[in-house]
Amino acid sequence: MKTRIAGALAGLATVAAAMTTSAWAQDTRPVRLMVGAAPGGGTDVMARIVSDKLAAQLKQPVVVDNRPGASNTIAADITAKAAPDGNTLLMGVVTSQAIAPHLLKLQFDPLKDLAPVALVSSVPNVLVVNNQVTARDVKALVAQIQASPDKFRFSSSGVGSTQHLAGAAFARQIQGKLLHVPYKSSSSALVDLMGGQVDMSFETMPSVINHIKAGKLRALAVTADKRSALLPDVPTLAEAGVPGIQMNAWYGVYAPAGTPPATLQKLGTALSTVIRDPDTVRKLADVGAVPGTLTAAQFDAFSRAEYARYGKLIAELGVKLD
């Protein structure tokens, strides 16, 4: 009898040890936060603002994994196909979630294969020109574009990016012609913009604010419905005489579809805490971003509404792959 009891206790101890080891391994595995932009791009900036504090909340390392290209969809595709265990997340952006699906033949469906966790922030795009462009306001820029058809080139981080759609919508509104020059990332696009290879862009605020402050780029307008606190003297496009273009870049965290509800709730709670943290709020404000306040259900509805809105806009503009 004593032998059987001792054996049973030994067995229980082995099981308990195994469970403890398994739980420990699960808790300390690094979380990959996939980013579809190169270092320095707006999506990358957002990921790095939240990654350290998210790691502290989860008690797991969070590693930012940059996979730029294909309108931010490479990172989204990797996330959609990852194990639904909470250890691979996507810093999604409007481009990958609501725009690219209408233009590219993707191997994933953003509405079915990715589960919304939390909206991190939204930022306006900024109409910027380099210092070789003499226009000091939108009115002067429009006059120059209309006087010189096909001369002005605008850059973007790729076909179907918010920069691309904003530029196409702007050209339509002013009845002018602009040459679209797509790049693989905002970082490479900005190098050529500041170097004079292209003239203008509708870049996201986080990507350009430091260049604006340094005097390397000049901001003429923002694509939001109100001015940015970061650039209070820069008018909205509507104020500048070009109404009808409201285009914010937004960023949110997604997990692979099929991730257990308890895991999604844990991630959502952690991200909500991070986003509300005063230091995070300050860092977001420093790049002109507004913190997200949506619940997971509201973020899901928002993602679907944006998907539909951009699908309609793309059809109206006639935007297609070059």
C-alpha positions as CSV (number, residue, x, y, z in Angstrom):
1,M,0.0,0.0,0.0
2,K,2.8,2.4,1.0
3,T,4.5,1.6,-2.3
4,R,1.4,2.4,-4.3
5,I,0.8,5.6,-2.5
6,A,4.4,6.7,-2.9
7,G,4.1,5.8,-6.6
8,A,0.9,7.8,-7.0
9,L,2.4,10.8,-5.3
10,A,5.5,10.6,-7.4
11,G,3.3,10.5,-10.5
12,L,1.3,13.6,-9.4
13,A,4.6,15.4,-8.7
14,T,5.8,14.6,-12.2
15,V,2.5,15.9,-13.8
16,A,2.6,19.0,-11.7
17,A,6.2,19.7,-12.6
18,A,5.4,19.2,-16.3
19,M,2.4,21.6,-16.1
20,T,4.5,24.2,-14.3
21,T,7.3,23.8,-17.0
22,S,4.7,24.1,-19.8
23,A,3.1,27.2,-18.3
24,W,6.5,28.8,-17.7
25,A,7.5,28.1,-21.3
26,Q,4.2,29.6,-22.6
27,D,4.5,32.7,-20.4
28,T,8.0,33.5,-21.5
29,R,7.9,32.9,-25.2
30,P,8.6,36.1,-27.2
31,V,5.6,37.7,-28.8
32,R,6.2,38.7,-32.4
33,L,4.6,42.0,-33.3
34,M,4.5,42.0,-37.1
35,V,4.9,45.3,-38.9
36,G,4.4,45.7,-42.6
37,A,6.6,48.8,-42.9
38,A,10.3,49.4,-42.7
39,P,11.9,50.9,-39.5
40,G,11.0,54.6,-39.3
41,G,7.6,54.3,-41.0
42,G,4.4,55.2,-39.3
43,T,3.4,51.6,-38.5
44,D,6.8,50.9,-37.1
45,V,6.6,54.0,-34.9
46,M,3.3,52.9,-33.4
47,A,4.6,49.4,-32.8
48,R,7.6,50.6,-30.9
49,I,5.6,53.1,-28.8
50,V,3.5,50.2,-27.4
51,S,5.9,47.2,-27.5
52,D,7.9,47.7,-24.3
53,K,4.9,48.5,-22.2
54,L,3.0,45.6,-23.8
55,A,5.8,43.3,-22.8
56,A,5.6,44.5,-19.2
57,Q,1.9,43.8,-19.1
58,L,2.1,40.4,-20.7
59,K,5.3,39.5,-18.8
60,Q,6.7,38.3,-22.1
61,P,9.3,39.8,-24.5
62,V,7.7,41.6,-27.4
63,V,9.8,41.7,-30.6
64,V,9.0,44.0,-33.4
65,D,9.4,42.1,-36.7
66,N,9.5,44.3,-39.8
67,R,8.3,42.8,-43.1
68,P,7.8,45.7,-45.4
69,G,6.3,45.5,-48.9
70,A,3.1,44.7,-50.8
71,S,1.1,47.5,-49.2
72,N,1.8,46.3,-45.7
73,T,0.2,42.9,-46.4
74,I,3.3,40.7,-46.1
75,A,3.2,41.1,-42.3
76,A,-0.6,40.6,-42.3
77,D,-0.3,37.4,-44.3
78,I,2.3,36.0,-41.9
79,T,0.1,36.8,-38.9
80,A,-3.1,35.3,-40.5
81,K,-1.2,32.0,-41.1
82,A,0.5,31.9,-37.7
83,A,-0.6,29.6,-34.8
84,P,-3.6,31.2,-33.0
85,D,-1.9,31.2,-29.6
86,G,-1.4,34.9,-28.9
87,N,2.3,34.8,-29.7
88,T,2.1,36.4,-33.2
89,L,0.3,39.7,-33.5
90,L,0.0,42.2,-36.2
91,M,0.2,46.0,-36.0
92,G,-2.4,46.4,-38.7
93,V,-2.9,49.6,-40.6
94,V,-5.7,50.9,-42.8
95,T,-3.6,50.0,-45.9
96,S,-3.4,46.3,-45.1
97,Q,-6.8,45.9,-43.5
98,A,-9.1,48.1,-45.6
99,I,-7.4,49.2,-48.8
100,A,-5.1,46.5,-50.2
101,P,-7.7,43.8,-50.2
102,H,-9.6,45.7,-53.0
103,L,-6.4,45.9,-55.1
104,L,-4.3,42.9,-54.5
105,K,-4.9,39.1,-54.8
106,L,-4.2,38.3,-51.2
107,Q,-3.8,34.8,-49.7
108,F,-5.8,35.9,-46.6
109,D,-9.1,37.7,-45.9
110,P,-8.6,40.5,-43.3
111,L,-12.2,40.2,-42.2
112,K,-12.1,36.4,-41.7
113,D,-8.5,35.5,-41.0
114,L,-7.6,38.2,-38.5
115,A,-9.2,39.0,-35.1
116,P,-9.3,42.7,-34.0
117,V,-7.8,43.2,-30.6
118,A,-7.4,46.9,-30.0
119,L,-7.3,50.2,-32.0
120,V,-4.0,51.8,-31.0
121,S,-4.3,55.2,-32.6
122,S,-5.2,57.3,-35.6
123,V,-3.3,60.1,-37.3
124,P,-3.9,62.5,-40.2
125,N,-2.0,62.4,-43.4
126,V,-0.1,65.6,-44.2
127,L,0.3,67.2,-47.5
128,V,4.0,68.0,-47.6
129,V,6.3,69.4,-50.3
130,N,10.1,69.6,-50.4
131,N,12.0,72.8,-50.3
132,Q,12.5,72.9,-54.1
133,V,8.7,73.5,-54.5
134,T,8.0,77.2,-54.2
135,A,4.4,77.0,-53.2
136,R,3.8,78.2,-49.7
137,D,0.1,77.2,-49.4
138,V,-2.4,74.8,-51.1
139,K,-3.8,77.5,-53.3
140,A,-0.4,78.3,-54.8
141,L,0.4,74.6,-55.2
142,V,-2.9,73.9,-57.0
143,A,-2.2,76.8,-59.4
144,Q,1.3,75.4,-60.2
145,I,-0.1,71.9,-60.7
146,Q,-2.8,73.1,-63.1
147,A,-0.3,75.2,-65.0
148,S,2.1,72.3,-65.5
149,P,0.2,69.1,-66.2
150,D,2.1,65.9,-65.5
151,K,5.1,67.8,-64.0
152,F,4.3,67.3,-60.3
153,R,5.2,63.9,-58.9
154,F,3.8,62.6,-55.6
155,S,5.3,59.7,-53.7
156,S,3.6,57.0,-51.6
157,S,4.5,53.8,-49.7
158,G,2.9,51.7,-52.4
159,V,-0.1,51.4,-54.7
160,G,-3.2,51.6,-52.6
161,S,-1.6,53.2,-49.6
162,T,-3.4,56.1,-48.0
163,Q,-0.8,58.4,-49.6
164,H,-1.7,57.1,-53.0
165,L,-5.4,57.4,-52.5
166,A,-5.1,60.9,-51.0
167,G,-3.0,62.0,-53.9
168,A,-5.5,60.5,-56.4
169,A,-8.4,62.1,-54.6
170,F,-6.6,65.5,-54.5
171,A,-5.9,65.4,-58.2
172,R,-9.5,64.7,-58.9
173,Q,-10.8,67.4,-56.7
174,I,-8.5,70.1,-58.2
175,Q,-9.0,68.7,-61.8
176,G,-5.2,68.5,-62.1
177,K,-2.7,65.8,-63.2
178,L,-0.2,64.3,-60.8
179,L,2.3,61.5,-61.5
180,H,2.2,58.8,-58.8
181,V,5.6,57.3,-57.8
182,P,5.1,54.3,-55.5
183,Y,7.8,53.1,-53.2
184,K,8.3,50.0,-51.1
185,S,8.1,52.0,-47.9
186,S,7.6,55.5,-46.5
187,S,11.2,55.6,-45.4
188,S,12.5,55.2,-49.0
189,A,9.8,57.5,-50.4
190,L,10.8,60.3,-47.9
191,V,14.5,60.0,-48.9
192,D,13.6,60.8,-52.5
193,L,11.1,63.5,-51.5
194,M,13.7,65.4,-49.5
195,G,16.2,64.8,-52.3
196,G,14.0,66.3,-54.9
197,Q,13.3,63.2,-57.0
198,V,9.6,63.7,-56.2
199,D,7.8,66.9,-55.3
200,M,5.1,66.1,-52.8
201,S,3.4,63.5,-50.7
202,F,0.4,62.9,-48.4
203,E,2.5,61.2,-45.8
204,T,1.4,60.1,-42.3
205,M,2.1,62.4,-39.5
206,P,4.5,60.1,-37.6
207,S,6.6,59.6,-40.7
208,V,7.1,63.4,-41.4
209,I,6.7,65.4,-38.3
210,N,10.4,65.4,-37.4
211,H,11.4,66.3,-41.0
212,I,8.8,69.2,-40.9
213,K,10.3,70.4,-37.6
214,A,13.8,70.2,-39.0
215,G,12.8,72.3,-42.0
216,K,13.4,69.6,-44.5
217,L,9.7,69.4,-45.6
218,R,7.0,72.0,-45.6
219,A,3.5,71.1,-44.4
220,L,0.6,72.7,-46.4
221,A,-2.5,70.9,-45.1
222,V,-3.8,67.9,-43.1
223,T,-6.3,65.4,-44.4
224,A,-8.4,65.4,-41.2
225,D,-11.7,67.2,-40.3
226,K,-9.8,69.4,-37.9
227,R,-6.3,70.8,-37.4
228,S,-3.7,68.8,-35.7
229,A,-2.5,70.0,-32.2
230,L,1.0,69.2,-33.4
231,L,0.7,71.6,-36.4
232,P,-1.9,74.2,-35.3
233,D,-1.0,76.7,-38.0
234,V,-1.5,74.1,-40.8
235,P,-5.0,74.2,-42.2
236,T,-7.2,71.2,-43.2
237,L,-7.6,70.6,-46.9
238,A,-11.2,71.8,-46.6
239,E,-10.0,75.1,-45.0
240,A,-7.4,75.4,-47.8
241,G,-10.1,75.2,-50.4
242,V,-10.1,71.5,-51.3
243,P,-13.0,69.8,-49.5
244,G,-14.1,66.2,-49.5
245,I,-10.8,64.5,-48.6
246,Q,-10.7,63.1,-45.1
247,M,-8.2,60.3,-44.8
248,N,-6.6,59.3,-41.5
249,A,-4.1,56.5,-41.1
250,W,-5.2,54.2,-38.3
251,Y,-3.3,51.5,-36.5
252,G,-4.6,48.5,-34.5
253,V,-3.5,45.2,-33.2
254,Y,-4.9,42.0,-34.7
255,A,-4.4,38.3,-33.8
256,P,-4.8,35.2,-36.0
257,A,-8.5,34.1,-36.3
258,G,-9.2,31.2,-34.0
259,T,-7.2,32.7,-31.1
260,P,-9.1,31.6,-27.9
261,P,-11.4,34.2,-26.5
262,A,-9.6,34.2,-23.2
263,T,-6.3,35.0,-25.0
264,L,-7.9,37.8,-27.0
265,Q,-9.4,39.3,-23.8
266,K,-6.0,39.1,-22.1
267,L,-4.3,40.8,-25.0
268,G,-7.1,43.4,-25.2
269,T,-6.9,44.2,-21.5
270,A,-3.1,44.6,-21.7
271,L,-3.2,46.8,-24.8
272,S,-6.0,49.0,-23.3
273,T,-3.8,49.5,-20.2
274,V,-0.8,50.4,-22.4
275,I,-2.8,52.8,-24.6
276,R,-4.2,54.7,-21.6
277,D,-0.8,55.0,-19.9
278,P,0.2,58.7,-19.7
279,D,3.6,58.0,-21.1
280,T,2.0,56.3,-24.2
281,V,-0.5,59.1,-24.6
282,R,2.4,61.6,-24.5
283,K,4.4,59.7,-27.1
284,L,1.4,59.4,-29.4
285,A,0.8,63.1,-29.1
286,D,4.4,63.8,-30.0
287,V,3.8,62.2,-33.4
288,G,0.3,63.7,-33.8
289,A,-1.6,60.6,-33.0
290,V,-4.9,60.2,-31.1
291,P,-5.1,57.2,-28.8
292,G,-7.7,54.6,-29.7
293,T,-10.7,54.2,-27.3
294,L,-12.7,51.4,-29.0
295,T,-13.7,48.1,-27.5
296,A,-12.7,45.0,-29.4
297,A,-16.3,44.7,-30.7
298,Q,-16.3,48.4,-31.8
299,F,-12.9,48.0,-33.4
300,D,-14.3,45.0,-35.4
301,A,-17.2,47.1,-36.6
302,F,-14.9,50.0,-37.4
303,S,-12.5,47.7,-39.4
304,R,-15.5,46.5,-41.5
305,A,-16.8,50.0,-42.1
306,E,-13.4,51.2,-43.2
307,Y,-13.1,48.1,-45.5
308,A,-16.4,49.1,-47.2
309,R,-15.6,52.8,-47.3
310,Y,-12.3,52.4,-49.0
311,G,-13.7,49.8,-51.4
312,K,-16.2,52.4,-52.6
313,L,-13.5,55.1,-52.9
314,I,-11.1,52.9,-54.9
315,A,-13.9,52.1,-57.3
316,E,-14.8,55.8,-57.7
317,L,-11.2,56.8,-58.2
318,G,-10.5,54.0,-60.7
319,V,-7.4,53.0,-58.8
320,K,-5.8,49.9,-60.1
321,L,-2.4,48.1,-59.9
322,D,0.1,49.7,-62.2
